[in-house]
Amino acid sequence: MTTADLHIHTNYSDGKNRPEEILEMVKEKQLNAFSITDHDNIGGYLHLKDIIGKDDPELIPGVELSAGQGNEDIHILGYFFDPASDELTSALKQFRDKRNQRGAEMLNKLKVQGINIPLELVIEFAGRSAIGRPNIADALVKTGAVNNFSEAFDRYIGYGCPAYVSKFNITPREAIELIHRAKGLAILAHPGIAGAGQHIDEFIGFGLDGIEAYHPMHNSRLQNNYKKYAVKKGILFTGGSDFHGRQGKHGQIGSVSLPDDMLTLMKERS
């Protein structure tokens, strides 16, 4: 029985929903366990941890770290870490500060293009999260600079576009080691996206604990291949919906989840 969704985003990063709303959705789907894996932020997890009840589904500490390798965007999921880790808390704050700085730089580039987006509006869209490109896209739509969310990326803030600014990233090795020093498990997120899977063996050499086999962007063939590869290499495989609450953005909560026996194995190895 597959009853754990270990990849969910809230409005503490680029998700649309508040942590309380996520909990209600998880309960509606009758999941046994779930993880809030916001980008470079554990605020959503901490928020829920303080209010979750003993009869609610199990909440597992989670985070999704943005890492870079060359021109590639690599995401490393962390689970079962110590949320009180001073080093992790400090690093996540630094990452968010860099994201906000990047957002301001992108707004300056838009201004050069003749588009003046108030920083206050972007901050309003960002809410509890650091500024990300989706927040700038929302502001572009709101001000009428573009007709829709996709056009914002295609014309202005997508890779190679006039207002794009590269994201501050640590290396995948640094991300893995940061999670380990916080006593957590490091998992390569959605290896089937953007060629991340080609680095699995290299990352195992850095101590990678597993790969995310179950993901909305992985078809059944990819899922099976990643599961078999994980078993062959003696590492974990995980899974989740990558829910953001945005139309067309990955899966719905519970649509992609993890077998209970693998969740048990994750706990044994953490």
C-alpha positions in Angstrom: 0.0 0.0 0.0 1.4 3.3 -1.0 0.5 5.8 1.6 3.4 8.3 1.9 3.9 11.5 -0.2 7.4 12.8 0.4 7.6 15.7 -2.0 5.2 18.6 -1.2 5.7 22.4 -1.4 3.9 25.1 0.6 3.8 28.9 0.4 7.1 28.9 2.4 8.7 28.4 -1.0 7.0 28.2 -4.5 3.8 26.4 -3.5 0.5 28.1 -3.4 -1.0 26.5 -0.3 -0.5 27.2 3.4 0.9 24.3 5.6 -2.5 23.9 7.3 -4.2 23.4 3.9 -1.6 20.8 2.9 -2.4 18.9 6.1 -6.1 18.9 5.3 -5.3 17.6 1.8 -3.1 14.9 3.2 -5.8 13.8 5.6 -8.4 13.8 2.8 -6.2 11.4 0.8 -5.8 9.2 3.9 -2.1 9.2 3.7 -0.1 7.8 6.6 2.9 10.1 6.2 4.0 13.1 4.3 6.9 15.5 4.0 7.0 19.3 3.4 10.0 19.7 1.1 10.1 23.5 0.4 13.1 24.9 -1.5 15.8 26.0 0.8 13.3 26.5 3.6 12.0 24.4 6.5 9.6 27.1 7.8 6.6 25.3 6.5 7.7 22.1 8.2 8.3 23.9 11.5 4.9 25.6 11.3 3.1 22.3 10.9 5.3 20.6 13.5 4.0 23.0 16.1 0.3 22.3 15.4 0.0 18.8 14.2 -1.9 16.4 16.4 -1.1 12.9 17.6 -3.8 11.4 15.4 -2.7 13.3 12.3 -0.5 11.7 9.6 3.2 11.5 10.4 5.1 14.6 9.4 8.7 13.8 8.2 11.3 16.6 8.2 12.1 17.5 4.7 13.8 20.1 2.5 14.8 20.5 -1.2 18.2 22.1 -1.7 19.0 23.8 -5.0 22.5 22.8 -6.2 24.4 23.5 -9.4 26.8 21.5 -11.5 28.0 23.4 -14.6 24.9 24.8 -16.2 22.7 22.1 -14.7 20.2 22.7 -11.9 20.4 19.8 -9.5 18.0 19.4 -6.6 18.9 17.3 -3.5 16.1 16.3 -1.1 16.9 16.0 2.6 14.9 13.8 5.0 15.0 12.9 8.7 17.5 15.6 9.5 17.7 17.5 12.8 15.6 20.7 12.2 17.5 22.4 15.0 20.8 22.1 13.3 22.5 25.5 13.6 24.6 24.9 10.5 21.6 23.9 8.4 19.5 26.8 9.7 22.3 29.3 8.9 22.9 27.9 5.4 19.2 28.0 4.5 19.0 31.7 5.6 22.0 32.5 3.4 20.3 30.7 0.5 17.1 32.7 0.9 19.0 36.0 1.2 20.8 35.2 -2.1 17.4 34.5 -3.7 16.0 37.8 -2.6 19.1 39.6 -4.0 18.6 37.7 -7.3 15.0 38.8 -7.4 16.0 42.5 -7.1 18.5 42.1 -9.8 15.9 40.6 -12.2 13.6 43.5 -11.5 16.4 45.9 -12.4 16.8 44.0 -15.7 13.1 44.2 -16.4 13.3 48.0 -15.8 16.0 48.1 -18.6 13.4 46.4 -20.8 10.9 49.2 -20.0 8.9 47.1 -17.4 8.8 48.6 -13.9 7.6 46.0 -11.4 7.5 47.3 -7.8 9.6 45.2 -5.4 6.7 45.5 -2.9 4.4 43.7 -5.3 6.8 40.8 -5.8 7.3 40.5 -2.0 3.5 40.4 -1.6 3.4 37.4 -4.0 6.4 35.8 -2.3 4.7 35.9 1.1 6.7 33.8 3.5 9.1 32.6 0.9 12.2 34.1 -0.6 11.7 35.8 -4.0 11.6 33.3 -6.8 10.9 33.5 -10.5 7.2 32.4 -10.1 6.6 35.4 -7.9 8.1 37.8 -10.5 6.0 36.0 -13.2 2.8 36.6 -11.1 3.7 40.3 -10.8 4.3 40.5 -14.5 0.8 39.1 -15.1 -0.8 41.3 -12.4 0.6 44.5 -14.0 -0.4 43.5 -17.5 3.2 43.2 -18.8 2.4 39.7 -20.0 -0.8 37.8 -20.6 0.0 34.7 -18.6 2.5 32.9 -16.4 4.1 31.0 -19.2 4.6 34.1 -21.3 6.6 35.7 -18.4 9.1 32.9 -18.6 9.2 32.6 -22.3 9.8 36.3 -22.9 11.6 37.7 -19.9 12.7 35.4 -17.0 13.3 32.0 -18.5 16.8 30.7 -19.1 18.6 32.9 -21.6 15.9 35.6 -21.6 16.6 39.4 -21.1 15.8 39.5 -17.4 17.2 36.2 -16.3 19.8 36.1 -13.5 21.6 32.9 -12.6 20.6 31.3 -9.3 23.1 31.1 -6.4 23.8 27.4 -5.9 26.0 25.2 -3.8 27.5 22.1 -5.4 25.6 18.8 -5.2 28.5 17.4 -3.0 28.1 20.4 -0.6 24.3 19.8 -0.5 24.7 16.1 0.3 27.3 16.9 3.0 25.2 19.6 4.6 22.3 17.3 4.9 24.5 14.6 6.4 26.0 16.9 9.0 22.4 17.6 10.0 22.0 13.9 10.5 19.7 13.5 7.5 19.3 11.4 4.3 20.3 13.0 1.0 18.2 12.0 -2.0 18.6 13.1 -5.7 15.3 14.6 -6.7 13.5 13.7 -9.9 16.6 12.2 -11.7 14.6 11.9 -14.9 14.4 15.7 -15.3 17.1 17.7 -17.1 19.6 14.9 -17.2 20.2 14.8 -13.4 20.2 11.0 -13.5 23.5 10.8 -15.4 25.2 11.9 -12.2 23.9 9.2 -9.9 27.1 7.2 -9.7 29.2 10.3 -9.1 26.8 11.5 -6.3 26.9 8.1 -4.7 30.6 8.7 -4.4 29.7 11.8 -2.4 27.5 9.8 -0.1 24.1 10.1 -1.8 21.6 7.9 0.1 19.0 7.5 -2.6 17.1 8.7 -5.6 13.5 9.8 -6.1 12.1 7.0 -8.4 8.4 7.9 -8.1 7.7 11.3 -9.6 4.9 12.7 -11.9 7.5 13.4 -14.6 8.7 9.8 -14.6 6.7 7.3 -16.6 6.4 3.7 -15.4 9.5 2.6 -17.4 11.6 5.3 -15.7 10.2 4.5 -12.3 11.0 0.8 -12.7 14.5 1.5 -14.0 15.3 3.8 -11.1 14.0 1.4 -8.6 16.1 -1.5 -10.0 19.1 0.7 -10.2 18.7 1.8 -6.6 18.4 -1.8 -5.5 21.5 -2.7 -7.5 23.5 0.1 -6.0 22.2 -0.6 -2.4 20.7 2.9 -2.1 17.2 4.0 -1.2 14.4 5.0 -3.6 11.8 7.5 -2.6 8.8 9.3 -4.2 6.3 12.0 -4.0 3.9 14.2 -6.0 6.1 17.4 -6.1 2.8 19.2 -5.4 2.9 23.0 -5.8 -0.8 23.8 -6.0 -0.2 25.4 -9.4 -2.1 24.3 -12.5 0.0 22.0 -14.6 2.9 21.9 -12.1 3.6 18.3 -11.4 1.1 16.1 -9.5 -1.6 16.3 -6.9 -1.0 15.2 -3.3 -1.1 11.4 -3.1 -1.0 10.9 -6.8 2.5 9.7 -6.6 3.6 8.1 -3.3 5.9 5.7 -1.6 5.5 2.1 -0.5 5.4 1.7 3.3 8.3 -0.7 3.3 10.6 1.8 1.7 9.6 4.5 4.2 10.5 2.0 7.0 13.9 1.4 5.4 14.5 5.1 5.2 13.8 5.4 8.9 16.2 2.5 9.6 19.0 4.2 7.7 18.4 7.7 9.1 
